[in-house]
Amino acid sequence: MKKKLLIVATVCASLFVVAPAVSVSAAEVESESQVQTIQNDDIGIAPCADEIVTKFRLYKKTKLQYRRWNQTRGYWVDKDWIDMN
């Protein structure tokens, strides 16, 4: 037990002696290179998601129904018309 304690104490003491002797320095970086600005005004916002439009119809003059249309890709999202009431 005394041998382990002596080894731990030696390691800790060596760290206190070696640590101040090691100097760590970071390279200086110009602040201008870190700032990124967009100067091109031609860049616009482009939507990534599909645009879904809900279409309604009155079926047989009594039932109100709806169906979703994918405006972006040009197809029906729903297989059949869905009754509202």
C-alpha positions as CSV (number, residue, x, y, z in Angstrom):
1,M,0.0,0.0,0.0
2,K,2.8,2.4,0.8
3,K,4.5,1.5,-2.5
4,K,1.3,2.5,-4.5
5,L,1.0,5.7,-2.5
6,L,4.7,6.6,-3.1
7,I,4.2,6.0,-6.9
8,V,1.1,8.2,-7.0
9,A,2.8,10.9,-5.1
10,T,5.8,10.7,-7.4
11,V,3.6,11.0,-10.5
12,C,1.8,14.0,-9.1
13,A,5.0,15.7,-8.1
14,S,6.4,15.2,-11.6
15,L,3.3,16.7,-13.1
16,F,3.8,19.8,-11.0
17,V,7.4,20.1,-12.1
18,V,6.9,19.4,-15.8
19,A,3.6,21.2,-16.4
20,P,4.9,24.8,-15.9
21,A,7.9,24.0,-18.2
22,V,5.6,23.1,-21.1
23,S,4.3,26.2,-22.9
24,V,1.3,25.9,-25.1
25,S,0.7,28.7,-27.6
26,A,-2.1,29.2,-30.0
27,A,-1.6,30.7,-33.4
28,E,-3.1,34.1,-34.0
29,V,-5.8,34.4,-36.5
30,E,-6.9,37.5,-38.2
31,S,-10.5,38.5,-37.4
32,E,-11.2,39.4,-41.0
33,S,-10.8,35.8,-42.1
34,Q,-13.3,34.4,-39.6
35,V,-16.2,36.7,-40.7
36,Q,-18.0,35.4,-43.7
37,T,-20.4,37.7,-45.5
38,I,-22.6,37.1,-48.5
39,Q,-22.1,39.8,-51.0
40,N,-24.1,38.2,-53.8
41,D,-27.6,39.7,-53.8
42,D,-28.8,37.2,-56.5
43,I,-29.3,34.4,-53.9
44,G,-32.9,33.9,-53.1
45,I,-34.8,31.6,-50.7
46,A,-35.9,28.4,-52.4
47,P,-38.5,26.2,-50.6
48,C,-37.4,22.6,-50.0
49,A,-40.8,21.1,-49.1
50,D,-43.5,20.3,-51.6
51,E,-46.4,22.7,-51.8
52,I,-49.6,20.8,-51.0
53,V,-53.0,22.4,-52.0
54,T,-56.4,21.2,-50.8
55,K,-59.0,21.0,-53.4
56,F,-62.8,20.9,-52.6
57,R,-65.8,19.7,-54.5
58,L,-69.5,19.2,-54.0
59,Y,-70.3,15.6,-54.9
60,K,-73.9,14.9,-56.1
61,K,-74.9,18.4,-54.8
62,T,-75.0,17.0,-51.2
63,K,-71.5,15.8,-50.1
64,L,-68.6,18.2,-49.6
65,Q,-65.4,16.4,-50.3
66,Y,-61.7,17.3,-50.4
67,R,-58.5,16.0,-51.9
68,R,-54.9,17.1,-51.6
69,W,-52.9,18.0,-54.7
70,N,-49.1,18.2,-54.8
71,Q,-48.6,21.6,-56.6
72,T,-44.8,21.0,-56.9
73,R,-44.7,17.6,-58.5
74,G,-48.2,17.6,-60.1
75,Y,-50.0,14.6,-58.6
76,W,-52.8,13.7,-56.2
77,V,-51.5,13.0,-52.6
78,D,-54.8,11.3,-51.6
79,K,-55.9,8.3,-53.6
80,D,-59.6,9.1,-53.3
81,W,-61.8,12.1,-52.4
82,I,-62.5,12.3,-48.6
83,D,-65.9,13.3,-47.2
84,M,-66.0,16.4,-45.0
85,N,-69.3,15.6,-43.3
